[in-house]
């Protein structure tokens, strides 16, 4: 008998051509699966997103505000330490004053408000005044105004400037020591505050984290 051109079936599990043809016809007749969401599933997902946003957004906002307060505290602390170091190194008075112009010790902000920035300069003019950037005095560093709604407020006798002498002490012309605090607060008042305190007669600067309070300068 002449050999068949096709293997109808065998013990090796190889499908016959007829079986393959039937499978092919079944695949063509099948409808594609319709993927998607039902209305209930969509509404449920929107509700979950809304709840997550209501909980997460305030927390994110407080985190951003807290980070800004911490950064501004670090910048002020670095500037005060720099002022003191330069006074000792140069063996002369160096002053840090608040400013809103960026080029002198003029500020249009309320008393004790340092958010507009500050200038650090060699306050060695014999013809000028301490705490004032006089002609010919060298500017060492200038800090621009901070963006956002945060606050940098001061109390005590550091509301306009801090001046260090060659021995590292913060003093006025009449040897009165600078003593006061800088407070760093968020605009919303919902983040923890920071403070930097100058101790009279030591030149020592201390930092501290304060609890949330609507009053920025409360101890």
Secondary structure, 3 states (H helix, E strand, C coil): CCCCCCCCCCCCCCCCHHHHHHHHHHHHHCCCCCCCCCHHHHHHHHHHHHHHHHHHHHHHHHHHHHHHHHHHHHHHHHHHHHHHHHHHHHCCCEEEEECCCCCCCCCCCCCCECCCCEEEEECCCCCCCCCCCCCCCCEEEEECCCCCCCEEEEEECCCCEEEECCCCCEECCCCCECCEEEEEECCCCCCCEEEEEECCCCCCEEEEEECCCCCCCCC
